[in-house]
């Protein structure tokens, strides 16, 4: 019958023997505890390592044939699998976007991809998460810089583009149905903005009987540029040439166009006196002031030509 260590200690009356056996017992227990701790640490480290490996696996390497895309009720048939990166779908370049009325092109030498729609154009670079969106009727000429969740990529000779970003940049609406793994894209052609002439009237600030308007006009007329003011839901726009040294100057409004909802673009021309014309030697402020009743705009821009 095996004898446990406490029984051995109890049977010995020699204190030295008992002390040696007790110390040995403690040493064994400490070593056992250390082995258990090392085992736990190893299991914990192994778990962390496995989690890191899973995280480091690139999502973009995942491909699936079970992803569906429907554009205006028409399901797209892909001859190559859809890729995923950061939970964003990337589709072959020449598939979906053609049905959105866009033209796609790939500059292999520069590694750039271009998608041009009726009202906007998208510029992207392979493996870059920065993209530029050019709004054709934003006359500032400054593109919108966008940070992408998933970068365009080249895979097996095919250029893949982020589906949602490009579609929405082309003014399309994207809805996701998780149950069927389907992206529904609608172009909404009925709400795509159409350029139209703005409804306006040329007014004299001294005849409007509005002190706020008059104060604003007197302040702005000395400056060159296009200025706007909203009073009681009416928008006033001043096109001014600033200060001129003599009379004989004039400002003519050639067009006022609503290029898209909320965006007004004006063109005006500054007329100058002939070199040999008789003019009054007085400082003048050639300008034109227009009123757009019950209209508001997010963007008012234009140019003054000579």
KABELTA-V700738 format. One line per field, one symbol per residue. phi: phi as a letter, one per 40 degrees, with the letter a starting at -180 (. if undefined). psi: psi as a letter, one per 40 degrees, with the letter a starting at -180 (. if undefined). burial: 1 if it has 24 or more other C-alpha atoms within 12 Angstrom, else 0. A space follows every 50 residues. Layout:
phi = ???
psi = ???
burial = ???
//
This chain:
phi = .cbccccccccccccccccccccccccccccccccccccccccccccccc ccccccccccccbabccbbbbfgbccbccbcccbafgbcbbddcbccccc gbbbabccccgbbbbbbcbabbbbbcgbcbbbbcccbcccgccccbcccb ccabbfgbcbbcccccccccgcbbbbbccbfbbbbbcfdcbccbcaccca bcbbccbcfaccccccccccccbcibbbabbfgbbbbbbbcgcbcacgca bbccabbccadgbbbbbbbccbccdbccbccacbbcaabbbbcfbbbcbb aiabbb
psi = hihiddddddehehdddddddddddddddddddddddddddddddddddd dddddehhdeehiieehihhhfehhhhheiihihhffhhhiidfcdddee eihiihgddefihhhhadeiihhiihehehihhhhdegedehihhhhidh iiihhfehhhihdddddddefihhihhddefhhhhhdfdeehihhihihi ihihdeeefhdddddddddddeihahiihhhfehhhhhhieahieiaeii hhhdihhgdihehhhihihhiiiideihihgihighihhihhhfiiidhh iaihi.
burial = 00000000000000000000100000000000000000000000000000 00000000010000001111100001000111111001111111111011 11111100000111111111111111100011111111000000000111 11111001111111111111111100000001111110000000000101 01101000000010011001110011111100001111111101000111 11101111111011111111000000000000011111111100111011 111100
//
